[in-house]
Amino acid sequence: MPSRLRITPRLPQELMASQRLKGKVVLVSGASRGIGLAIAELCGSEGAILVLVARRSRALAEAARRIRGQPLVLPADITQPQEADALFRRVQQRFGRLDVLVNSAGVFTFKPFRQTTLEDWCANLESNLTSLYLTTRAALPLLRRSRGPHIVNILSIASRQAFPNCSAYCAAKFGALGFTSVLREELRPRIRVTAVLPGPTNTRMIREFGFPVRRASLVQPGDVAQAVLAALLLAPRASADEIVVTPSRGKL
């Protein structure tokens, strides 16, 4: 009697490897656009349970429709202590833990120092630095409940290199890198901390430049997202402490 041939359908390669973050609770701030949205999309495609955070609820809802699964959408201004604390109370109520915190929110001001207002200065410090303090402080109890907790701070090459017309932005980003480095030393080895320093990236911030830029030659948000995923997928014995992603063509 002839034996039966059993054929098992093969999934496309990209789908076979699409669950590497399955079950991990990942919170991404600044998730409504740009780098934050690209990170959320990629983590969602890898099976993560996503929490999307941004100030504008409508933009956040639109972003959520682009992401695989059913992400939890939590509008919040994470420069405000009360809103940051309330945000993570919601995460605790829903999931009881947090595996990955991705801090991607921020603003950018491109002005000569003499034209930089106190409002510009405070906006950069609050969005690019104070928000990291507030989210990390609120998230730590939840991260400690994870088996493999990870903090990823999206910074900038302006965290290491001074640029004209970027006094407020560079001051905030220099501080953010220092803060991230101290966190890494205080929290290791229990919680991994990664700083990602993108060069000029094709986001809305490019509009602030007072000169034309070839957007196709810039780092793309998806490139930064791939770097974040690589850091998250490292074996627990290894840590990507700092990742610099710059345009392969060099300077603008």
C-alpha positions, 0 to 999 in steps of 0.5 A: 500500500503506498505511503502517504506523503505529508506536505507541510507548508513553508512560511516565508523566511521573514515570518518564520523569524518574526516572533523573537520578542514574543510575549515581551512588554515593550513601551515606546515613548515618542511612538506616534512618528519618526524613530519611535514609530519605526521601533514600535512597528519593528518590535510589533512585527517581532511579537512584542506586546506594545505600549505606545506613548506620545502627547497627541492622542489622534496621532498616536491612534493613527500610528497604532493602526500601522502596528501589528497586534493590538498595542495599548495606546496611552497618551501622556506628556512624560515631561510632567511627573504626574502624567509619567507616574500615572502612565506606569501605573496603567502599565502595572495594572494591565501587565504587572511588569515591563520588559523593555523601556524605549525612550524616543520622545524629544524635540530639536531646536536649530537656532544661533545661541543668541536667538535661543529663547528660555522657552526653547532651552526649557523645551529641549531640557524637559523633552530630551533629558527630564523625560528620561529621568521621569520615565526611568524612575517610574518604570524601574519597579516594573522592570525589576519584575522582568526576567530580562529588563532593558532600557534603550535611550534614543539619543543623538550624535549631538550627545558627543559632538557639538554643532553650531545652532544647537546649543539647547539640543546639544546641552540636553543630549550631552546630559542625556548621555551622561545620565544613561551612562550612570544608569548603566553602571548603577543597574548592571548586570540586572538591567541592561542599558543601551544608548543609541546615537543616530546621526542626521535622520529622515524625520520631521526634525530635519525641517528645522535646518535652514538649508536643503538636505537630501533625505534619501542619503540620511539615516532612515528611522527603520535603520535606527529601529534595526539597531535597537532590535539588534541590542534587544536580541543580544544574549543576556551575557552581552550588552550593547552599551552604545550604538552609533548610527550615521549616514554612510555618505558622511556629513550632510 
